[in-house]
Amino acid sequence: MTGYKIKYNGIDRLYTAYSWRLTRRAKVVWTSGQVLQGEYLKQLETEIAKTYNRKYAVGIGSATDGLYFAMRAVGLNKGSTVMCPVLSYVATANAIKRIGAKIQFVDTDKMGLIDALEYKQVPDAVVYVNLFGNCADYEKLRQYCTTHKIPLIEDAAQSQGAVYKKIPSGALGDVSVFSFDPMKNMPSFGGGGMVLTDSEQQYKAVLSLRRNGMYNSLLADDHANQLLLILTKYKKLQKMRKAVYERYKEKLPYAHFLIDEKGKPSYHKLVMITSKRDELKAYLTDAGIETKIHYKEILDSNYSGLYSYPNADYICANAISLPIYPHLELDEVDVICKTIKEFKGHV
């Protein structure tokens, strides 16, 4: 089936909602002749740093580049060992591989957040992921890294807008990385990302890395100017996203969603656990409802059984991601929930 009545991602609706303003902002840049490293990128960097209580922010071409630059900025190299969760998007592991460092995978908890820090040797750094928009146990991570005198890098690609005990995601690492991929909560119409830090040395290192003969990883000014608009609407968009989740909860009160209701998540993904995942996905597809699987397999491709990842394996086998975005209509949520209820044998 190639077309969906209800799509998984709604960036087209975001454009429709703010179309003339987004188009005008792009045209301002295009007609200026300064399309890279201009005033709007500087403005966005300033506003992001201020919004998330960081001293510095650097716009880059992608969050994947951002993670690589972050690791370079804290001094990691080919001889380093980096701990990261075994459940994440492949970009997390790929950024570590790009350094040439050894990856030390650890299992997650039942929410998909990094766990079991102590059962392997102490690494040279920890890269952790606020998966699905939920904040991992920052205090546990910070204590571990402080005790062992190693840097903590926050992959906040899915958690912009989330808060851990009054600390915003984006301020939960020695270096933190946001993503402006079209699938993210603050999407660009072309991708991009941001590296955030309080260290002048790390800031200068990322500035140097983002544009030289080898990397050339830039966030274009037309996208930056559009993101400045979306940033002013971000709280509103997050409230709309939360309202979509609350409608799901109302209509599917017994569903097992991986959402941290005790904290303040970003509601980036709506991941439901069901033992009939594959069958449910096919049923929803036939009904014209697009879904995703996050993620089909763990990141440890050399998994030999020496270490076990029971929680991550369980999520990979049973998780389905349902549509959740600000401009998803509540009556569309009702249709999705009704279809799930109609699916015989679902859990």
ZIRA-V491572 format. One record per residue. N is the residue number from 1. RES is the residue in three letters. PHI is phi as a letter, one per 30 degrees, with the letter a starting at -180 (NA if undefined). PSI is psi in whole degrees, 0 to 359 (* if undefined). D_FIRST is the distance of its C-alpha to the first C-alpha in Angstrom with 1 decimal. Layout:
# ZIRA-V491572
{{N,RES,PHI,PSI,D_FIRST} {N,RES,PHI,PSI,D_FIRST}}
This chain:
# ZIRA-V491572
{{1,MET,NA,124,0.0} {2,THR,c,335,3.8} {3,GLY,c,148,5.9} {4,TYR,b,140,7.7} {5,LYS,d,326,10.9} {6,ILE,b,112,12.6} {7,LYS,d,158,12.3} {8,TYR,d,323,14.0} {9,ASN,c,145,16.6} {10,GLY,b,32,18.7} {11,ILE,d,333,20.9} {12,ASP,d,323,20.1} {13,ARG,d,327,21.7} {14,LEU,d,317,24.6} {15,TYR,d,316,25.2} {16,THR,e,321,25.2} {17,ALA,d,326,27.7} {18,TYR,b,30,30.1} {19,SER,e,308,29.2} {20,TRP,d,327,32.6} {21,ARG,d,320,34.2} {22,LEU,d,317,31.8} {23,THR,d,318,32.1} {24,ARG,d,318,35.9} {25,ARG,d,322,36.2} {26,ALA,d,317,34.4} {27,LYS,d,325,36.5} {28,VAL,e,319,39.7} {29,VAL,d,314,39.0} {30,TRP,d,323,38.0} {31,THR,d,349,41.2} {32,SER,d,334,43.4} {33,GLY,i,357,43.1} {34,GLN,c,88,42.8} {35,VAL,c,350,39.1} {36,LEU,b,138,39.8} {37,GLN,h,43,42.0} {38,GLY,c,197,43.2} {39,GLU,d,329,44.4} {40,TYR,d,326,41.0} {41,LEU,d,317,40.1} {42,LYS,d,319,43.5} {43,GLN,d,316,43.1} {44,LEU,d,316,39.7} {45,GLU,e,317,41.3} {46,THR,d,315,44.3} {47,GLU,d,321,42.3} {48,ILE,d,315,40.0} {49,ALA,e,316,43.1} {50,LYS,d,317,44.9} {51,THR,d,324,42.0} {52,TYR,c,22,41.5} {53,ASN,h,43,45.3} {54,ARG,c,154,45.4} {55,LYS,d,327,48.0} {56,TYR,b,148,45.7} {57,ALA,b,139,42.1} {58,VAL,b,120,40.8} {59,GLY,d,136,37.7} {60,ILE,b,173,35.8} {61,GLY,d,332,32.8} {62,SER,a,159,30.7} {63,ALA,d,332,31.3} {64,THR,d,314,31.1} {65,ASP,d,321,34.0} {66,GLY,d,318,35.6} {67,LEU,d,318,35.7} {68,TYR,d,314,37.2} {69,PHE,d,321,39.8} {70,ALA,d,316,40.6} {71,MET,d,322,41.4} {72,ARG,d,320,43.5} {73,ALA,d,331,45.2} {74,VAL,c,4,46.4} {75,GLY,j,13,47.8} {76,LEU,d,151,45.4} {77,ASN,a,192,45.5} {78,LYS,d,332,44.9} {79,GLY,c,3,47.3} {80,SER,d,162,45.8} {81,THR,c,129,43.9} {82,VAL,b,126,41.2} {83,MET,d,137,39.9} {84,CYS,a,159,36.4} {85,PRO,d,147,34.0} {86,VAL,d,352,31.9} {87,LEU,c,112,28.8} {88,SER,a,176,27.5} {89,TYR,d,149,25.3} {90,VAL,e,338,26.4} {91,ALA,d,329,28.2} {92,THR,d,310,31.0} {93,ALA,d,323,32.0} {94,ASN,d,325,31.5} {95,ALA,d,322,33.9} {96,ILE,d,318,36.5} {97,LYS,d,325,36.0} {98,ARG,d,326,36.6} {99,ILE,d,329,40.0} {100,GLY,j,8,40.6} {101,ALA,d,159,41.5} {102,LYS,d,135,41.1} {103,ILE,c,130,38.4} {104,GLN,c,96,39.6} {105,PHE,d,144,36.6} {106,VAL,b,156,37.3} {107,ASP,d,165,35.4} {108,THR,c,174,34.1} {109,ASP,d,189,35.1} {110,LYS,d,352,32.8} {111,MET,c,356,31.3} {112,GLY,j,14,30.3} {113,LEU,c,146,33.4} {114,ILE,e,138,35.9} {115,ASP,a,181,38.6} {116,ALA,h,48,41.2} {117,LEU,d,332,42.9} {118,GLU,c,355,46.1} {119,TYR,c,5,45.2} {120,LYS,b,173,45.1} {121,GLN,d,157,47.6} {122,VAL,d,127,48.0} {123,PRO,d,184,45.8} {124,ASP,c,347,46.8} {125,ALA,a,161,44.2} {126,VAL,c,126,41.4} {127,VAL,c,118,38.0} {128,TYR,b,159,36.3} {129,VAL,b,129,32.9} {130,ASN,d,76,32.5} {131,LEU,d,139,29.2} {132,PHE,i,8,26.6} {133,GLY,j,4,29.4} {134,ASN,c,142,32.0} {135,CYS,d,129,35.4} {136,ALA,d,172,36.8} {137,ASP,d,87,40.5} {138,TYR,d,319,42.1} {139,GLU,d,320,45.6} {140,LYS,d,316,45.2} {141,LEU,d,315,43.7} {142,ARG,d,318,46.4} {143,GLN,d,317,49.1} {144,TYR,d,313,47.9} {145,CYS,d,324,47.8} {146,THR,d,317,51.1} {147,THR,e,318,52.8} {148,HIS,c,2,51.8} {149,LYS,h,50,52.2} {150,ILE,b,154,48.7} {151,PRO,d,152,46.3} {152,LEU,c,121,43.3} {153,ILE,c,125,40.2} {154,GLU,c,114,37.6} {155,ASP,d,97,34.0} {156,ALA,c,27,33.2} {157,ALA,d,331,29.9} {158,GLN,c,2,28.2} {159,SER,b,19,31.3} {160,GLN,d,124,32.6} {161,GLY,j,345,34.1} {162,ALA,d,158,34.8} {163,VAL,b,136,38.4} {164,TYR,c,107,40.5} {165,LYS,h,55,43.7} {166,LYS,i,0,44.2} {167,ILE,c,122,43.3} {168,PRO,d,143,40.1} {169,SER,e,138,37.5} {170,GLY,j,343,38.4} {171,ALA,b,19,42.0} {172,LEU,c,20,41.6} {173,GLY,b,161,42.2} {174,ASP,e,323,44.9} {175,VAL,b,138,42.1} {176,SER,b,154,38.8} {177,VAL,b,126,35.6} {178,PHE,c,158,33.1} {179,SER,b,138,29.8} {180,PHE,c,26,28.6} {181,ASP,e,149,25.2} {182,PRO,e,343,22.6} {183,MET,d,353,21.2} {184,LYS,d,173,24.7} {185,ASN,d,326,26.7} {186,MET,c,81,28.8} {187,PRO,d,145,26.3} {188,SER,c,153,27.5} {189,PHE,d,51,25.7} {190,GLY,l,3,26.2} {191,GLY,j,188,27.0} {192,GLY,k,176,30.4} {193,GLY,a,182,32.5} {194,MET,b,135,36.0} {195,VAL,c,131,38.6} {196,LEU,b,139,41.1} {197,THR,a,163,44.5} {198,ASP,c,1,48.1} {199,SER,c,123,49.7} {200,GLU,d,322,51.1} {201,GLN,d,315,51.1} {202,GLN,d,321,47.5} {203,TYR,e,312,46.7} {204,LYS,d,325,48.6} {205,ALA,d,317,47.0} {206,VAL,d,320,43.4} {207,LEU,e,316,44.6} {208,SER,d,319,46.0} {209,LEU,d,327,43.0} {210,ARG,d,338,40.4} {211,ARG,b,94,42.0} {212,ASN,b,187,44.0} {213,GLY,d,340,43.6} {214,MET,c,325,41.3} {215,TYR,c,304,38.8} {216,ASN,h,58,38.6} {217,SER,c,96,36.2} {218,LEU,b,144,36.4} {219,LEU,c,115,34.8} {220,ALA,d,150,35.1} {221,ASP,d,330,37.2} {222,ASP,d,319,34.7} {223,HIS,d,320,32.3} {224,ALA,d,318,35.4} {225,ASN,d,323,36.5} {226,GLN,d,320,33.1} {227,LEU,d,329,33.2} {228,LEU,d,321,36.7} {229,LEU,d,312,35.3} {230,ILE,d,326,32.5} {231,LEU,d,323,35.2} {232,THR,d,338,37.3} {233,LYS,c,3,34.4} {234,TYR,d,317,33.4} {235,LYS,d,319,35.2} {236,LYS,d,315,33.7} {237,LEU,d,323,30.1} {238,GLN,d,323,30.9} {239,LYS,d,321,32.2} {240,MET,d,320,29.1} {241,ARG,d,317,27.0} {242,LYS,d,322,29.4} {243,ALA,d,324,29.2} {244,VAL,d,314,25.5} {245,TYR,d,317,26.3} {246,GLU,d,329,29.2} {247,ARG,d,318,27.0} {248,TYR,e,314,24.8} {249,LYS,d,322,28.1} {250,GLU,d,317,29.4} {251,LYS,d,335,26.6} {252,LEU,b,66,26.1} {253,PRO,d,338,29.7} {254,TYR,c,5,29.5} {255,ALA,d,148,26.5} {256,HIS,c,95,27.4} {257,PHE,c,141,26.4} {258,LEU,d,70,27.8} {259,ILE,b,129,29.6} {260,ASP,d,93,33.3} {261,GLU,d,343,34.6} {262,LYS,d,339,38.2} {263,GLY,c,202,37.7} {264,LYS,b,88,36.2} {265,PRO,d,174,32.7} {266,SER,c,353,30.6} {267,TYR,h,40,27.6} {268,HIS,d,312,25.5} {269,LYS,b,147,23.0} {270,LEU,c,94,22.5} {271,VAL,c,122,22.3} {272,MET,c,138,22.5} {273,ILE,c,126,24.0} {274,THR,a,138,22.9} {275,SER,d,347,23.7} {276,LYS,c,38,20.4} {277,ARG,e,307,18.3} {278,ASP,d,320,15.8} {279,GLU,d,319,15.5} {280,LEU,d,319,15.3} {281,LYS,e,315,12.5} {282,ALA,d,320,10.3} {283,TYR,d,317,11.7} {284,LEU,d,321,11.1} {285,THR,e,315,7.4} {286,ASP,d,333,7.5} {287,ALA,d,2,9.9} {288,GLY,i,21,8.1} {289,ILE,c,120,10.2} {290,GLU,d,133,9.9} {291,THR,b,171,12.5} {292,LYS,b,169,14.3} {293,ILE,b,120,16.9} {294,HIS,b,100,20.4} {295,TYR,b,159,21.5} {296,LYS,d,333,20.5} {297,GLU,a,159,24.1} {298,ILE,d,167,27.5} {299,LEU,d,342,29.0} {300,ASP,d,91,31.9} {301,SER,d,344,30.7} {302,ASN,c,24,34.2} {303,TYR,e,117,34.2} {304,SER,c,356,37.0} {305,GLY,j,356,37.8} {306,LEU,d,318,40.9} {307,TYR,c,149,39.4} {308,SER,c,152,37.0} {309,TYR,b,63,34.2} {310,PRO,d,320,33.6} {311,ASN,d,315,32.3} {312,ALA,d,318,29.8} {313,ASP,d,320,28.6} {314,TYR,d,316,28.1} {315,ILE,d,317,26.0} {316,CYS,e,326,23.8} {317,ALA,d,342,23.3} {318,ASN,b,2,22.7} {319,ALA,c,137,21.4} {320,ILE,b,137,18.2} {321,SER,c,124,18.1} {322,LEU,c,158,17.3} {323,PRO,d,134,17.1} {324,ILE,a,113,20.8} {325,TYR,a,160,22.1} {326,PRO,e,322,25.0} {327,HIS,c,18,23.4} {328,LEU,d,123,20.9} {329,GLU,d,145,22.3} {330,LEU,d,329,24.0} {331,ASP,d,335,22.6} {332,GLU,d,322,19.1} {333,VAL,d,319,20.5} {334,ASP,e,319,21.8} {335,VAL,d,316,18.4} {336,ILE,d,313,17.1} {337,CYS,d,320,20.4} {338,LYS,d,319,20.4} {339,THR,d,321,17.1} {340,ILE,d,319,18.5} {341,LYS,d,326,21.7} {342,GLU,d,340,20.0} {343,PHE,d,116,18.6} {344,LYS,d,135,21.4} {345,GLY,i,6,23.1} {346,HIS,d,158,22.0} {347,VAL,c,*,24.8}}
